[in-house]
Amino acid sequence: MAFDGIVTKAIASELSELTGARIDKIFQPNKNNILLGFYINGSNYLLNICTDAQNYRIHLTTNPKK
């Protein structure tokens, strides 16, 4: 999938939920993944950033990683 303006707008829209959030935790389970834990308005969010060449992604979730 191409990383174009449409994808960038979707990511920016999703991450706008974190405006004013506090970073709780930072994990790096392996060399290609970074997990950032955020806390805002009584809710916890987890931002998963994967920089693997074949499976790159970034997504926001409310489900904690085990």
Backbone atoms as SQL, in Angstrom:
CREATE TABLE atoms (id INTEGER PRIMARY KEY, chain TEXT, resi INTEGER, resn TEXT, atom TEXT, x REAL, y REAL, z REAL);
INSERT INTO atoms VALUES
  (1, 'A', 1, 'MET', 'N', 0.847, -1.179, 0.000),
  (2, 'A', 1, 'MET', 'CA', 0.000, 0.000, 0.000),
  (3, 'A', 1, 'MET', 'C', 0.893, 1.242, 0.000),
  (4, 'A', 2, 'ALA', 'N', 0.547, 2.183, -0.816),
  (5, 'A', 2, 'ALA', 'CA', 1.322, 3.413, -0.910),
  (6, 'A', 2, 'ALA', 'C', 1.031, 4.315, 0.291),
  (7, 'A', 3, 'PHE', 'N', 2.051, 4.980, 0.749),
  (8, 'A', 3, 'PHE', 'CA', 1.911, 5.921, 1.856),
  (9, 'A', 3, 'PHE', 'C', 1.747, 7.303, 1.245),
  (10, 'A', 4, 'ASP', 'N', 0.514, 7.643, 0.903),
  (11, 'A', 4, 'ASP', 'CA', 0.245, 8.892, 0.200),
  (12, 'A', 4, 'ASP', 'C', -0.532, 9.860, 1.092),
  (13, 'A', 5, 'GLY', 'N', -1.056, 10.908, 0.501),
  (14, 'A', 5, 'GLY', 'CA', -1.785, 11.926, 1.248),
  (15, 'A', 5, 'GLY', 'C', -3.034, 11.413, 1.929),
  (16, 'A', 6, 'ILE', 'N', -3.719, 10.463, 1.315),
  (17, 'A', 6, 'ILE', 'CA', -4.937, 9.903, 1.909),
  (18, 'A', 6, 'ILE', 'C', -4.600, 9.153, 3.189),
  (19, 'A', 7, 'VAL', 'N', -3.549, 8.346, 3.148),
  (20, 'A', 7, 'VAL', 'CA', -3.126, 7.595, 4.331),
  (21, 'A', 7, 'VAL', 'C', -2.634, 8.550, 5.414),
  (22, 'A', 8, 'THR', 'N', -1.873, 9.554, 5.022),
  (23, 'A', 8, 'THR', 'CA', -1.359, 10.530, 5.990),
  (24, 'A', 8, 'THR', 'C', -2.497, 11.273, 6.680),
  (25, 'A', 9, 'LYS', 'N', -3.533, 11.650, 5.942),
  (26, 'A', 9, 'LYS', 'CA', -4.687, 12.333, 6.537),
  (27, 'A', 9, 'LYS', 'C', -5.417, 11.419, 7.506),
  (28, 'A', 10, 'ALA', 'N', -5.574, 10.145, 7.164),
  (29, 'A', 10, 'ALA', 'CA', -6.240, 9.197, 8.048),
  (30, 'A', 10, 'ALA', 'C', -5.455, 9.011, 9.343),
  (31, 'A', 11, 'ILE', 'N', -4.139, 8.926, 9.244),
  (32, 'A', 11, 'ILE', 'CA', -3.302, 8.778, 10.437),
  (33, 'A', 11, 'ILE', 'C', -3.386, 10.025, 11.310),
  (34, 'A', 12, 'ALA', 'N', -3.301, 11.193, 10.692),
  (35, 'A', 12, 'ALA', 'CA', -3.385, 12.449, 11.446),
  (36, 'A', 12, 'ALA', 'C', -4.734, 12.582, 12.139),
  (37, 'A', 13, 'SER', 'N', -5.789, 12.155, 11.468),
  (38, 'A', 13, 'SER', 'CA', -7.129, 12.209, 12.057),
  (39, 'A', 13, 'SER', 'C', -7.231, 11.287, 13.272),
  (40, 'A', 14, 'GLU', 'N', -6.701, 10.087, 13.158),
  (41, 'A', 14, 'GLU', 'CA', -6.752, 9.133, 14.258),
  (42, 'A', 14, 'GLU', 'C', -5.904, 9.596, 15.439),
  (43, 'A', 15, 'LEU', 'N', -4.736, 10.157, 15.160),
  (44, 'A', 15, 'LEU', 'CA', -3.842, 10.586, 16.227),
  (45, 'A', 15, 'LEU', 'C', -4.277, 11.887, 16.888),
  (46, 'A', 16, 'SER', 'N', -5.220, 12.592, 16.290),
  (47, 'A', 16, 'SER', 'CA', -5.710, 13.830, 16.901),
  (48, 'A', 16, 'SER', 'C', -6.423, 13.559, 18.220),
  (49, 'A', 17, 'GLU', 'N', -6.850, 12.318, 18.445),
  (50, 'A', 17, 'GLU', 'CA', -7.463, 11.930, 19.722),
  (51, 'A', 17, 'GLU', 'C', -6.470, 12.068, 20.876),
  (52, 'A', 18, 'LEU', 'N', -5.185, 12.075, 20.582),
  (53, 'A', 18, 'LEU', 'CA', -4.157, 12.107, 21.616),
  (54, 'A', 18, 'LEU', 'C', -3.689, 13.513, 21.968),
  (55, 'A', 19, 'THR', 'N', -4.355, 14.527, 21.447),
  (56, 'A', 19, 'THR', 'CA', -3.963, 15.898, 21.743),
  (57, 'A', 19, 'THR', 'C', -4.091, 16.155, 23.239),
  (58, 'A', 20, 'GLY', 'N', -2.999, 16.535, 23.874),
  (59, 'A', 20, 'GLY', 'CA', -2.987, 16.797, 25.309),
  (60, 'A', 20, 'GLY', 'C', -2.779, 15.558, 26.165),
  (61, 'A', 21, 'ALA', 'N', -2.521, 14.409, 25.549),
  (62, 'A', 21, 'ALA', 'CA', -2.327, 13.169, 26.301),
  (63, 'A', 21, 'ALA', 'C', -0.957, 13.136, 26.966),
  (64, 'A', 22, 'ARG', 'N', -0.857, 12.308, 28.002),
  (65, 'A', 22, 'ARG', 'CA', 0.401, 12.104, 28.718),
  (66, 'A', 22, 'ARG', 'C', 0.960, 10.738, 28.323),
  (67, 'A', 23, 'ILE', 'N', 2.249, 10.688, 28.028),
  (68, 'A', 23, 'ILE', 'CA', 2.877, 9.399, 27.721),
  (69, 'A', 23, 'ILE', 'C', 3.110, 8.664, 29.033),
  (70, 'A', 24, 'ASP', 'N', 2.534, 7.471, 29.125),
  (71, 'A', 24, 'ASP', 'CA', 2.656, 6.644, 30.319),
  (72, 'A', 24, 'ASP', 'C', 3.849, 5.696, 30.236),
  (73, 'A', 25, 'LYS', 'N', 3.908, 4.952, 29.148),
  (74, 'A', 25, 'LYS', 'CA', 4.927, 3.914, 29.016),
  (75, 'A', 25, 'LYS', 'C', 5.466, 3.889, 27.592),
  (76, 'A', 26, 'ILE', 'N', 6.707, 3.453, 27.482),
  (77, 'A', 26, 'ILE', 'CA', 7.332, 3.256, 26.176),
  (78, 'A', 26, 'ILE', 'C', 7.983, 1.878, 26.197),
  (79, 'A', 27, 'PHE', 'N', 7.636, 1.060, 25.204),
  (80, 'A', 27, 'PHE', 'CA', 8.196, -0.278, 25.086),
  (81, 'A', 27, 'PHE', 'C', 8.815, -0.436, 23.709),
  (82, 'A', 28, 'GLN', 'N', 9.872, -1.228, 23.637),
  (83, 'A', 28, 'GLN', 'CA', 10.437, -1.631, 22.354),
  (84, 'A', 28, 'GLN', 'C', 10.651, -3.137, 22.418),
  (85, 'A', 29, 'PRO', 'N', 9.585, -3.914, 22.091),
  (86, 'A', 29, 'PRO', 'CA', 9.686, -5.365, 22.220),
  (87, 'A', 29, 'PRO', 'C', 10.696, -6.009, 21.278),
  (88, 'A', 30, 'ASN', 'N', 10.936, -5.402, 20.130),
  (89, 'A', 30, 'ASN', 'CA', 11.984, -5.866, 19.222),
  (90, 'A', 30, 'ASN', 'C', 12.491, -4.673, 18.417),
  (91, 'A', 31, 'LYS', 'N', 13.427, -4.913, 17.505),
  (92, 'A', 31, 'LYS', 'CA', 14.064, -3.788, 16.818),
  (93, 'A', 31, 'LYS', 'C', 13.135, -3.060, 15.841),
  (94, 'A', 32, 'ASN', 'N', 12.003, -3.668, 15.476),
  (95, 'A', 32, 'ASN', 'CA', 11.099, -3.054, 14.501),
  (96, 'A', 32, 'ASN', 'C', 9.821, -2.486, 15.110),
  (97, 'A', 33, 'ASN', 'N', 9.563, -2.697, 16.380),
  (98, 'A', 33, 'ASN', 'CA', 8.322, -2.237, 16.994),
  (99, 'A', 33, 'ASN', 'C', 8.592, -1.264, 18.133),
  (100, 'A', 34, 'ILE', 'N', 7.752, -0.245, 18.203),
  (101, 'A', 34, 'ILE', 'CA', 7.749, 0.682, 19.331),
  (102, 'A', 34, 'ILE', 'C', 6.308, 0.806, 19.793),
  (103, 'A', 35, 'LEU', 'N', 6.078, 0.650, 21.063),
  (104, 'A', 35, 'LEU', 'CA', 4.751, 0.786, 21.655),
  (105, 'A', 35, 'LEU', 'C', 4.766, 1.969, 22.603),
  (106, 'A', 36, 'LEU', 'N', 3.874, 2.924, 22.381),
  (107, 'A', 36, 'LEU', 'CA', 3.765, 4.098, 23.242),
  (108, 'A', 36, 'LEU', 'C', 2.428, 4.045, 23.953),
  (109, 'A', 37, 'GLY', 'N', 2.458, 4.105, 25.264),
  (110, 'A', 37, 'GLY', 'CA', 1.233, 4.121, 26.053),
  (111, 'A', 37, 'GLY', 'C', 0.860, 5.548, 26.402),
  (112, 'A', 38, 'PHE', 'N', -0.388, 5.934, 26.140),
  (113, 'A', 38, 'PHE', 'CA', -0.878, 7.281, 26.413),
  (114, 'A', 38, 'PHE', 'C', -2.032, 7.226, 27.393),
  (115, 'A', 39, 'TYR', 'N', -2.187, 8.292, 28.169),
  (116, 'A', 39, 'TYR', 'CA', -3.300, 8.435, 29.109),
  (117, 'A', 39, 'TYR', 'C', -3.931, 9.803, 28.898),
  (118, 'A', 40, 'ILE', 'N', -5.245, 9.823, 28.665),
  (119, 'A', 40, 'ILE', 'CA', -5.973, 11.084, 28.507),
  (120, 'A', 40, 'ILE', 'C', -7.431, 10.886, 28.910),
  (121, 'A', 41, 'ASN', 'N', -7.930, 11.798, 29.701),
  (122, 'A', 41, 'ASN', 'CA', -9.338, 11.809, 30.130),
  (123, 'A', 41, 'ASN', 'C', -9.812, 10.467, 30.692),
  (124, 'A', 42, 'GLY', 'N', -8.995, 9.830, 31.490),
  (125, 'A', 42, 'GLY', 'CA', -9.381, 8.573, 32.120),
  (126, 'A', 42, 'GLY', 'C', -9.289, 7.357, 31.218),
  (127, 'A', 43, 'SER', 'N', -8.756, 7.507, 30.026),
  (128, 'A', 43, 'SER', 'CA', -8.629, 6.385, 29.093),
  (129, 'A', 43, 'SER', 'C', -7.171, 6.137, 28.765),
  (130, 'A', 44, 'ASN', 'N', -6.849, 4.878, 28.549),
  (131, 'A', 44, 'ASN', 'CA', -5.509, 4.477, 28.135),
  (132, 'A', 44, 'ASN', 'C', -5.530, 4.089, 26.663),
  (133, 'A', 45, 'TYR', 'N', -4.530, 4.541, 25.930),
  (134, 'A', 45, 'TYR', 'CA', -4.383, 4.206, 24.518),
  (135, 'A', 45, 'TYR', 'C', -2.989, 3.639, 24.301),
  (136, 'A', 46, 'LEU', 'N', -2.863, 2.799, 23.297),
  (137, 'A', 46, 'LEU', 'CA', -1.577, 2.230, 22.931),
  (138, 'A', 46, 'LEU', 'C', -1.337, 2.512, 21.455),
  (139, 'A', 47, 'LEU', 'N', -0.245, 3.175, 21.145),
  (140, 'A', 47, 'LEU', 'CA', 0.134, 3.454, 19.766),
  (141, 'A', 47, 'LEU', 'C', 1.215, 2.459, 19.373),
  (142, 'A', 48, 'ASN', 'N', 0.909, 1.641, 18.383),
  (143, 'A', 48, 'ASN', 'CA', 1.830, 0.611, 17.905),
  (144, 'A', 48, 'ASN', 'C', 2.452, 1.099, 16.603),
  (145, 'A', 49, 'ILE', 'N', 3.769, 1.240, 16.597),
  (146, 'A', 49, 'ILE', 'CA', 4.494, 1.680, 15.412),
  (147, 'A', 49, 'ILE', 'C', 5.427, 0.541, 15.001),
  (148, 'A', 50, 'CYS', 'N', 5.221, 0.018, 13.804),
  (149, 'A', 50, 'CYS', 'CA', 6.055, -1.064, 13.285),
  (150, 'A', 50, 'CYS', 'C', 6.792, -0.552, 12.059),
  (151, 'A', 51, 'THR', 'N', 8.111, -0.665, 12.056),
  (152, 'A', 51, 'THR', 'CA', 8.928, -0.181, 10.948),
  (153, 'A', 51, 'THR', 'C', 9.521, -1.314, 10.112),
  (154, 'A', 52, 'ASP', 'N', 8.951, -2.491, 10.206),
  (155, 'A', 52, 'ASP', 'CA', 9.409, -3.622, 9.414),
  (156, 'A', 52, 'ASP', 'C', 9.214, -3.314, 7.925),
  (157, 'A', 53, 'ALA', 'N', 10.179, -3.639, 7.095),
  (158, 'A', 53, 'ALA', 'CA', 10.127, -3.290, 5.679),
  (159, 'A', 53, 'ALA', 'C', 8.944, -3.941, 4.959),
  (160, 'A', 54, 'GLN', 'N', 8.546, -5.123, 5.366),
  (161, 'A', 54, 'GLN', 'CA', 7.460, -5.828, 4.694),
  (162, 'A', 54, 'GLN', 'C', 6.085, -5.542, 5.307),
  (163, 'A', 55, 'ASN', 'N', 6.037, -5.275, 6.602),
  (164, 'A', 55, 'ASN', 'CA', 4.763, -5.114, 7.304),
  (165, 'A', 55, 'ASN', 'C', 4.717, -3.819, 8.106),
  (166, 'A', 56, 'TYR', 'N', 5.004, -2.696, 7.481),
  (167, 'A', 56, 'TYR', 'CA', 5.008, -1.431, 8.209),
  (168, 'A', 56, 'TYR', 'C', 3.569, -1.023, 8.525),
  (169, 'A', 57, 'ARG', 'N', 3.379, -0.431, 9.703),
  (170, 'A', 57, 'ARG', 'CA', 2.049, 0.014, 10.102),
  (171, 'A', 57, 'ARG', 'C', 2.161, 0.928, 11.313),
  (172, 'A', 58, 'ILE', 'N', 1.096, 1.649, 11.550),
  (173, 'A', 58, 'ILE', 'CA', 0.953, 2.443, 12.756),
  (174, 'A', 58, 'ILE', 'C', -0.531, 2.421, 13.084),
  (175, 'A', 59, 'HIS', 'N', -0.869, 2.068, 14.304),
  (176, 'A', 59, 'HIS', 'CA', -2.274, 2.069, 14.681),
  (177, 'A', 59, 'HIS', 'C', -2.431, 2.361, 16.164),
  (178, 'A', 60, 'LEU', 'N', -3.600, 2.851, 16.484),
  (179, 'A', 60, 'LEU', 'CA', -3.964, 3.242, 17.826),
  (180, 'A', 60, 'LEU', 'C', -5.022, 2.287, 18.346),
  (181, 'A', 61, 'THR', 'N', -4.849, 1.811, 19.560),
  (182, 'A', 61, 'THR', 'CA', -5.803, 0.865, 20.125),
  (183, 'A', 61, 'THR', 'C', -6.034, 1.168, 21.598),
  (184, 'A', 62, 'THR', 'N', -7.134, 0.660, 22.119),
  (185, 'A', 62, 'THR', 'CA', -7.400, 0.764, 23.549),
  (186, 'A', 62, 'THR', 'C', -7.172, -0.574, 24.237),
  (187, 'A', 63, 'ASN', 'N', -6.838, -1.601, 23.467),
  (188, 'A', 63, 'ASN', 'CA', -6.571, -2.927, 24.022),
  (189, 'A', 63, 'ASN', 'C', -5.092, -3.061, 24.362),
  (190, 'A', 64, 'PRO', 'N', -4.774, -3.381, 25.614),
  (191, 'A', 64, 'PRO', 'CA', -3.357, -3.522, 25.986),
  (192, 'A', 64, 'PRO', 'C', -2.732, -4.764, 25.351),
  (193, 'A', 65, 'LYS', 'N', -1.455, -4.663, 25.006),
  (194, 'A', 65, 'LYS', 'CA', -0.721, -5.808, 24.465),
  (195, 'A', 65, 'LYS', 'C', -0.257, -6.678, 25.620),
  (196, 'A', 66, 'LYS', 'N', -0.398, -7.963, 25.472),
  (197, 'A', 66, 'LYS', 'CA', -0.024, -8.897, 26.540),
  (198, 'A', 66, 'LYS', 'C', 1.453, -9.151, 26.526);
